[in-house]
Amino acid sequence: MVLLTLVGDDAVKEGHLFYFMGSQPECEDCKLKTICMSLEEGTLYKVIAVRKQTHDCALTEHKVRVTEIEKVPQDVLVPKKFAIEGSLMTFQEIDCKKLDCDNYLRCHPPGIKEGRKYSIVALEGNAKCQINEKLVHAKLM
């Protein structure tokens, strides 16, 4: 489903990925806040088209452009016992402190909230784990 939002004119281009991290105090009095605040906090979005309309933004102090976006599944690692494609799962981070692990950001993905329910839209095979957890590559929405 295509959504509309405003993205900084200096950074917006087709294919650009961004996380919506929630509203900011500067947005409270903005007449266009409903277009930005209709996004889901912590969700990854992809710019699919950039429109010509621009507006001033109090938050960035620059121009923002009307942009067509869509939600993007996020790559994460989940315990194999919970990995059922098409199911809902409550996300729990893997208890691991190995910051040098190649999979650390998949076990602790930015934007994904612990305790929130996500749909498993695809599974992509087993993952190697430095602490010997049985993990599977999954795409969550």
Z-matrix of the N, CA and C atoms (Angstrom, degrees):
N
C 1 1.445
C 2 1.532 1 109.02
N 3 1.303 2 117.00 1 130.71
C 4 1.458 3 122.54 2 179.98
C 5 1.522 4 109.37 3 -82.81
N 6 1.318 5 115.55 4 133.98
C 7 1.454 6 123.39 5 177.29
C 8 1.517 7 108.86 6 -120.19
N 9 1.322 8 116.33 7 160.48
C 10 1.466 9 121.28 8 175.22
C 11 1.513 10 109.37 9 -113.47
N 12 1.326 11 115.66 10 143.86
C 13 1.460 12 121.62 11 172.90
C 14 1.516 13 107.98 12 -153.87
N 15 1.324 14 115.92 13 -176.93
C 16 1.456 15 122.25 14 176.56
C 17 1.524 16 108.11 15 -114.50
N 18 1.339 17 115.78 16 132.23
C 19 1.467 18 121.63 17 179.94
C 20 1.519 19 107.34 18 -129.95
N 21 1.342 20 116.27 19 143.48
C 22 1.458 21 121.75 20 -179.34
C 23 1.514 22 112.60 21 -50.56
N 24 1.313 23 116.09 22 127.68
C 25 1.464 24 122.65 23 -176.03
C 26 1.525 25 111.90 24 -59.73
N 27 1.327 26 117.54 25 -30.15
C 28 1.458 27 120.64 26 -177.97
C 29 1.528 28 112.54 27 -77.34
N 30 1.337 29 118.41 28 -14.74
C 31 1.466 30 120.62 29 -175.90
C 32 1.525 31 113.96 30 -119.24
N 33 1.314 32 117.43 31 -11.11
C 34 1.461 33 119.77 32 -171.56
C 35 1.528 34 111.57 33 -79.48
N 36 1.338 35 114.53 34 131.75
C 37 1.459 36 121.39 35 173.14
C 38 1.524 37 107.36 36 -159.77
N 39 1.307 38 116.28 37 154.57
C 40 1.462 39 120.37 38 179.31
C 41 1.526 40 109.80 39 -58.55
N 42 1.322 41 115.46 40 136.77
C 43 1.454 42 121.39 41 -179.83
C 44 1.517 43 114.13 42 92.36
N 45 1.337 44 117.61 43 -13.40
C 46 1.471 45 121.82 44 179.77
C 47 1.528 46 109.68 45 -62.14
N 48 1.329 47 116.44 46 133.42
C 49 1.463 48 122.30 47 177.36
C 50 1.518 49 109.26 48 -106.26
N 51 1.344 50 116.25 49 141.22
C 52 1.465 51 119.68 50 175.97
C 53 1.520 52 110.10 51 -152.10
N 54 1.334 53 114.82 52 153.79
C 55 1.457 54 122.19 53 173.74
C 56 1.520 55 107.99 54 -98.06
N 57 1.320 56 116.65 55 135.90
C 58 1.456 57 119.89 56 171.31
C 59 1.525 58 106.85 57 -88.32
N 60 1.332 59 116.35 58 118.13
C 61 1.459 60 120.79 59 -174.08
C 62 1.526 61 113.23 60 -104.26
N 63 1.327 62 118.02 61 10.68
C 64 1.464 63 120.73 62 174.90
C 65 1.513 64 112.89 63 106.72
N 66 1.323 65 114.55 64 173.71
C 67 1.463 66 120.23 65 -177.74
C 68 1.525 67 110.87 66 -77.84
N 69 1.321 68 114.75 67 160.89
C 70 1.453 69 122.95 68 179.76
C 71 1.525 70 108.38 69 -124.59
N 72 1.338 71 118.67 70 157.45
C 73 1.471 72 120.99 71 -179.43
C 74 1.535 73 113.22 72 -55.61
N 75 1.341 74 117.11 73 -33.66
C 76 1.472 75 120.36 74 -179.50
C 77 1.534 76 112.11 75 -64.03
N 78 1.332 77 117.03 76 -17.62
C 79 1.461 78 121.52 77 -175.99
C 80 1.522 79 113.13 78 -86.19
N 81 1.329 80 118.02 79 -14.40
C 82 1.465 81 122.10 80 -172.68
C 83 1.534 82 113.72 81 -53.52
N 84 1.325 83 118.00 82 -43.82
C 85 1.465 84 121.49 83 -175.64
C 86 1.521 85 113.89 84 -97.79
N 87 1.318 86 118.42 85 7.40
C 88 1.460 87 121.87 86 -177.18
C 89 1.526 88 110.41 87 -74.35
N 90 1.317 89 116.36 88 132.80
C 91 1.466 90 120.39 89 179.07
C 92 1.527 91 112.05 90 -72.20
N 93 1.336 92 117.69 91 -14.42
C 94 1.468 93 121.75 92 -179.01
C 95 1.530 94 113.20 93 -106.73
N 96 1.340 95 117.32 94 11.31
C 97 1.468 96 119.69 95 -173.34
C 98 1.522 97 113.32 96 -62.11
N 99 1.329 98 118.45 97 -26.58
C 100 1.465 99 118.84 98 -178.24
C 101 1.527 100 111.88 99 -65.79
N 102 1.313 101 117.87 100 -28.88
C 103 1.468 102 119.59 101 179.13
C 104 1.536 103 110.65 102 -71.60
N 105 1.329 104 118.13 103 -34.43
C 106 1.472 105 120.92 104 178.30
C 107 1.530 106 111.64 105 -83.85
N 108 1.305 107 116.49 106 -38.98
C 109 1.460 108 120.37 107 -172.97
C 110 1.533 109 113.37 108 -80.78
N 111 1.324 110 117.46 109 1.84
C 112 1.467 111 120.12 110 176.50
C 113 1.530 112 111.52 111 -83.44
N 114 1.331 113 116.90 112 -4.41
C 115 1.460 114 121.51 113 178.81
C 116 1.531 115 109.95 114 -81.48
N 117 1.338 116 115.62 115 160.26
C 118 1.459 117 120.93 116 179.98
C 119 1.520 118 109.96 117 -91.79
N 120 1.319 119 116.29 118 125.83
C 121 1.458 120 121.80 119 179.83
C 122 1.527 121 110.77 120 -59.44
N 123 1.335 122 115.81 121 135.00
C 124 1.452 123 121.55 122 178.85
C 125 1.513 124 114.72 123 82.27
N 126 1.326 125 117.48 124 5.04
C 127 1.465 126 121.57 125 -177.26
C 128 1.527 127 110.43 126 -95.59
N 129 1.333 128 114.96 127 144.24
C 130 1.459 129 121.92 128 177.64
C 131 1.524 130 108.97 129 -90.03
N 132 1.328 131 116.26 130 131.89
C 133 1.463 132 122.51 131 -179.95
C 134 1.524 133 110.38 132 -125.27
N 135 1.334 134 115.37 133 154.57
C 136 1.463 135 122.29 134 177.23
C 137 1.523 136 108.75 135 -123.82
N 138 1.327 137 116.11 136 133.81
C 139 1.465 138 121.38 137 176.09
C 140 1.527 139 107.99 138 -75.87
N 141 1.340 140 116.26 139 123.95
C 142 1.459 141 119.24 140 179.19
C 143 1.525 142 112.94 141 -109.91
N 144 1.333 143 116.91 142 -18.82
C 145 1.466 144 120.34 143 175.75
C 146 1.521 145 108.79 144 -159.62
N 147 1.325 146 115.59 145 147.30
C 148 1.456 147 122.05 146 179.87
C 149 1.519 148 107.84 147 -117.65
N 150 1.314 149 115.40 148 126.27
C 151 1.466 150 120.20 149 179.17
C 152 1.529 151 110.25 150 -92.98
N 153 1.328 152 116.16 151 168.50
C 154 1.461 153 120.98 152 -175.50
C 155 1.528 154 113.72 153 -79.64
N 156 1.341 155 118.11 154 -24.77
C 157 1.459 156 120.92 155 -175.39
C 158 1.528 157 111.72 156 -65.39
N 159 1.353 158 115.55 157 133.33
C 160 1.467 159 120.77 158 175.42
C 161 1.527 160 109.13 159 -123.28
N 162 1.338 161 115.21 160 157.92
C 163 1.462 162 122.53 161 178.85
C 164 1.518 163 108.06 162 -143.10
N 165 1.332 164 115.95 163 160.07
C 166 1.456 165 120.91 164 173.60
C 167 1.522 166 108.81 165 -81.34
N 168 1.333 167 116.66 166 146.45
C 169 1.462 168 122.17 167 -179.16
C 170 1.520 169 109.86 168 -127.47
N 171 1.337 170 116.33 169 122.51
C 172 1.468 171 121.23 170 179.02
C 173 1.525 172 111.69 171 -69.30
N 174 1.313 173 117.47 172 -30.07
C 175 1.460 174 121.10 173 -178.60
C 176 1.531 175 111.18 174 -69.60
N 177 1.332 176 116.79 175 -51.40
C 178 1.467 177 120.56 176 -176.43
C 179 1.522 178 113.12 177 -89.37
N 180 1.338 179 116.14 178 -16.71
C 181 1.465 180 123.35 179 -175.63
C 182 1.525 181 111.61 180 60.13
N 183 1.321 182 116.13 181 26.18
C 184 1.456 183 123.31 182 177.18
C 185 1.523 184 108.21 183 -134.22
N 186 1.305 185 115.19 184 -179.04
C 187 1.458 186 120.54 185 174.32
C 188 1.524 187 109.69 186 -76.83
N 189 1.332 188 115.41 187 147.43
C 190 1.458 189 121.93 188 171.73
C 191 1.516 190 107.44 189 -123.13
N 192 1.316 191 115.39 190 152.64
C 193 1.456 192 120.76 191 -175.73
C 194 1.527 193 109.74 192 -118.91
N 195 1.334 194 115.15 193 141.30
C 196 1.460 195 120.70 194 174.90
C 197 1.526 196 107.44 195 -65.12
N 198 1.325 197 115.56 196 129.92
C 199 1.452 198 121.68 197 -170.79
C 200 1.519 199 110.84 198 -137.23
N 201 1.333 200 116.33 199 136.89
C 202 1.466 201 121.17 200 173.71
C 203 1.521 202 107.30 201 -89.48
N 204 1.338 203 115.66 202 130.72
C 205 1.458 204 120.67 203 -177.22
C 206 1.522 205 109.88 204 -133.71
N 207 1.328 206 115.37 205 166.96
C 208 1.458 207 120.85 206 172.93
C 209 1.520 208 108.67 207 -143.28
N 210 1.327 209 116.08 208 152.53
C 211 1.462 210 120.63 209 175.27
C 212 1.512 211 109.18 210 -66.90
N 213 1.322 212 115.43 211 147.24
C 214 1.459 213 121.68 212 179.55
C 215 1.528 214 108.12 213 -124.51
N 216 1.330 215 117.20 214 132.82
C 217 1.469 216 118.76 215 175.02
C 218 1.527 217 109.96 216 -61.53
N 219 1.331 218 115.93 217 143.81
C 220 1.456 219 120.97 218 -179.05
C 221 1.523 220 110.29 219 -102.33
N 222 1.331 221 115.36 220 135.93
C 223 1.463 222 121.33 221 178.55
C 224 1.517 223 109.76 222 -78.95
N 225 1.321 224 115.53 223 121.85
C 226 1.461 225 121.05 224 179.87
C 227 1.526 226 108.97 225 -140.10
N 228 1.320 227 115.33 226 168.79
C 229 1.456 228 121.25 227 170.24
C 230 1.518 229 108.04 228 -111.17
N 231 1.320 230 115.40 229 133.86
C 232 1.464 231 120.87 230 179.30
C 233 1.523 232 108.80 231 -127.56
N 234 1.332 233 116.85 232 153.47
C 235 1.464 234 119.18 233 175.95
C 236 1.529 235 110.72 234 -58.75
N 237 1.317 236 115.62 235 136.88
C 238 1.462 237 121.76 236 -176.69
C 239 1.529 238 111.92 237 -54.70
N 240 1.330 239 117.55 238 -35.41
C 241 1.464 240 120.80 239 -177.26
C 242 1.533 241 112.75 240 -66.76
N 243 1.343 242 118.41 241 -19.08
C 244 1.468 243 121.85 242 178.65
C 245 1.526 244 112.49 243 -103.49
N 246 1.315 245 118.15 244 -0.02
C 247 1.463 246 122.59 245 -171.96
C 248 1.525 247 111.33 246 -85.83
N 249 1.326 248 115.74 247 89.96
C 250 1.460 249 121.72 248 177.96
C 251 1.529 250 107.18 249 -127.47
N 252 1.324 251 115.71 250 109.69
C 253 1.466 252 120.32 251 -177.74
C 254 1.527 253 110.27 252 -57.65
N 255 1.338 254 116.02 253 134.91
C 256 1.460 255 121.86 254 179.97
C 257 1.517 256 113.86 255 88.62
N 258 1.330 257 117.25 256 -6.50
C 259 1.464 258 119.78 257 -178.35
C 260 1.522 259 111.20 258 -92.86
N 261 1.327 260 115.46 259 166.03
C 262 1.458 261 122.11 260 171.05
C 263 1.512 262 107.75 261 -95.97
N 264 1.322 263 116.13 262 140.98
C 265 1.459 264 119.48 263 175.71
C 266 1.517 265 109.24 264 -137.21
N 267 1.311 266 115.96 265 150.38
C 268 1.453 267 121.57 266 173.33
C 269 1.522 268 106.73 267 -90.28
N 270 1.327 269 116.67 268 118.60
C 271 1.459 270 120.36 269 -174.37
C 272 1.521 271 111.39 270 -73.10
N 273 1.323 272 115.37 271 131.58
C 274 1.464 273 123.53 272 173.32
C 275 1.530 274 107.56 273 -129.46
N 276 1.324 275 116.34 274 126.03
C 277 1.461 276 119.19 275 177.40
C 278 1.518 277 110.07 276 -64.22
N 279 1.320 278 115.72 277 147.69
C 280 1.457 279 122.06 278 174.69
C 281 1.527 280 107.56 279 -71.79
N 282 1.320 281 117.35 280 133.64
C 283 1.463 282 121.64 281 179.90
C 284 1.532 283 108.64 282 -77.54
N 285 1.315 284 115.72 283 90.33
C 286 1.462 285 121.92 284 -175.29
C 287 1.520 286 108.83 285 -148.58
N 288 1.301 287 116.00 286 137.09
C 289 1.472 288 121.59 287 179.86
C 290 1.527 289 112.03 288 -112.65
N 291 1.327 290 118.09 289 14.74
C 292 1.468 291 122.29 290 -176.82
C 293 1.531 292 110.06 291 -81.14
N 294 1.328 293 115.58 292 81.11
C 295 1.461 294 121.03 293 -177.12
C 296 1.522 295 113.21 294 -62.76
N 297 1.323 296 117.85 295 -21.99
C 298 1.461 297 121.34 296 -179.41
C 299 1.530 298 112.94 297 -85.95
N 300 1.311 299 117.53 298 -0.78
C 301 1.468 300 121.90 299 -179.40
C 302 1.528 301 110.48 300 -70.21
N 303 1.314 302 116.73 301 137.92
C 304 1.470 303 121.67 302 177.68
C 305 1.527 304 111.81 303 -60.40
N 306 1.330 305 117.54 304 -26.00
C 307 1.472 306 121.51 305 -177.11
C 308 1.522 307 113.67 306 -99.64
N 309 1.325 308 118.31 307 6.09
C 310 1.463 309 120.14 308 -174.79
C 311 1.535 310 112.21 309 -53.72
N 312 1.326 311 117.45 310 -45.99
C 313 1.472 312 119.79 311 -177.71
C 314 1.527 313 112.99 312 -73.62
N 315 1.316 314 118.12 313 -13.43
C 316 1.462 315 120.50 314 173.00
C 317 1.530 316 110.31 315 -84.74
N 318 1.318 317 116.97 316 -28.03
C 319 1.470 318 121.33 317 175.98
C 320 1.527 319 111.44 318 -83.11
N 321 1.342 320 116.27 319 -25.40
C 322 1.465 321 123.37 320 -179.57
C 323 1.536 322 107.62 321 -128.83
N 324 1.327 323 117.63 322 62.08
C 325 1.471 324 120.35 323 -171.70
C 326 1.526 325 113.05 324 -70.32
N 327 1.329 326 116.36 325 136.58
C 328 1.467 327 119.39 326 176.25
C 329 1.518 328 109.90 327 -64.40
N 330 1.307 329 115.67 328 139.58
C 331 1.456 330 120.26 329 177.94
C 332 1.516 331 114.62 330 89.48
N 333 1.309 332 118.72 331 -28.12
C 334 1.467 333 121.62 332 179.11
C 335 1.527 334 107.87 333 -79.16
N 336 1.316 335 116.08 334 129.50
C 337 1.466 336 120.81 335 -176.79
C 338 1.520 337 110.95 336 -99.64
N 339 1.303 338 115.54 337 128.69
C 340 1.461 339 120.56 338 176.69
C 341 1.531 340 108.83 339 -64.25
N 342 1.329 341 115.67 340 135.42
C 343 1.455 342 121.42 341 179.68
C 344 1.527 343 114.16 342 89.13
N 345 1.331 344 117.87 343 -8.67
C 346 1.470 345 121.63 344 179.09
C 347 1.528 346 109.31 345 -88.73
N 348 1.331 347 116.45 346 148.12
C 349 1.464 348 121.49 347 179.15
C 350 1.527 349 110.05 348 -86.09
N 351 1.343 350 114.98 349 136.48
C 352 1.455 351 122.66 350 177.99
C 353 1.519 352 108.92 351 -133.00
N 354 1.316 353 115.33 352 152.99
C 355 1.454 354 121.56 353 174.73
C 356 1.522 355 108.93 354 -92.19
N 357 1.332 356 115.79 355 133.24
C 358 1.464 357 120.44 356 175.17
C 359 1.524 358 106.69 357 -86.35
N 360 1.341 359 116.75 358 107.41
C 361 1.463 360 120.48 359 -175.41
C 362 1.522 361 112.72 360 -92.12
N 363 1.335 362 117.85 361 -18.28
C 364 1.472 363 120.83 362 177.80
C 365 1.521 364 109.28 363 -162.11
N 366 1.322 365 114.62 364 149.38
C 367 1.466 366 122.21 365 172.85
C 368 1.516 367 107.77 366 -118.74
N 369 1.342 368 116.70 367 141.17
C 370 1.464 369 119.81 368 -172.85
C 371 1.523 370 113.04 369 -131.91
N 372 1.297 371 118.24 370 31.54
C 373 1.457 372 120.51 371 173.08
C 374 1.513 373 114.94 372 99.67
N 375 1.305 374 114.01 373 171.08
C 376 1.462 375 122.12 374 -177.78
C 377 1.522 376 111.56 375 -72.14
N 378 1.342 377 114.88 376 154.89
C 379 1.459 378 121.30 377 179.59
C 380 1.523 379 109.60 378 -120.53
N 381 1.331 380 115.42 379 149.61
C 382 1.458 381 120.36 380 173.88
C 383 1.524 382 108.35 381 -80.50
N 384 1.331 383 115.01 382 139.78
C 385 1.457 384 119.98 383 -178.01
C 386 1.521 385 109.42 384 -132.23
N 387 1.326 386 115.98 385 130.01
C 388 1.470 387 121.45 386 -179.23
C 389 1.526 388 112.91 387 -70.63
N 390 1.344 389 117.91 388 -19.28
C 391 1.463 390 119.98 389 179.89
C 392 1.529 391 110.72 390 -110.11
N 393 1.344 392 115.29 391 17.03
C 394 1.474 393 123.46 392 173.02
C 395 1.526 394 115.34 393 64.76
N 396 1.331 395 116.97 394 28.93
C 397 1.468 396 120.21 395 171.39
C 398 1.527 397 107.74 396 -78.04
N 399 1.320 398 117.07 397 148.70
C 400 1.467 399 121.27 398 174.86
C 401 1.526 400 106.97 399 -90.21
N 402 1.355 401 114.66 400 103.74
C 403 1.464 402 121.49 401 -173.43
C 404 1.522 403 110.49 402 -121.25
N 405 1.345 404 114.27 403 154.19
C 406 1.451 405 122.48 404 -179.76
C 407 1.530 406 109.04 405 -129.17
N 408 1.329 407 116.64 406 139.32
C 409 1.463 408 121.11 407 172.00
C 410 1.517 409 108.72 408 -69.11
N 411 1.343 410 115.98 409 128.78
C 412 1.458 411 120.53 410 -179.92
C 413 1.526 412 109.45 411 -137.46
N 414 1.323 413 115.36 412 154.94
C 415 1.456 414 121.52 413 172.33
C 416 1.526 415 106.81 414 -111.34
N 417 1.338 416 115.52 415 123.29
C 418 1.466 417 121.67 416 -177.94
C 419 1.515 418 111.03 417 -111.03
N 420 1.329 419 115.04 418 145.97
C 421 1.473 420 121.50 419 171.54
C 422 1.507 421 107.43 420 -133.76
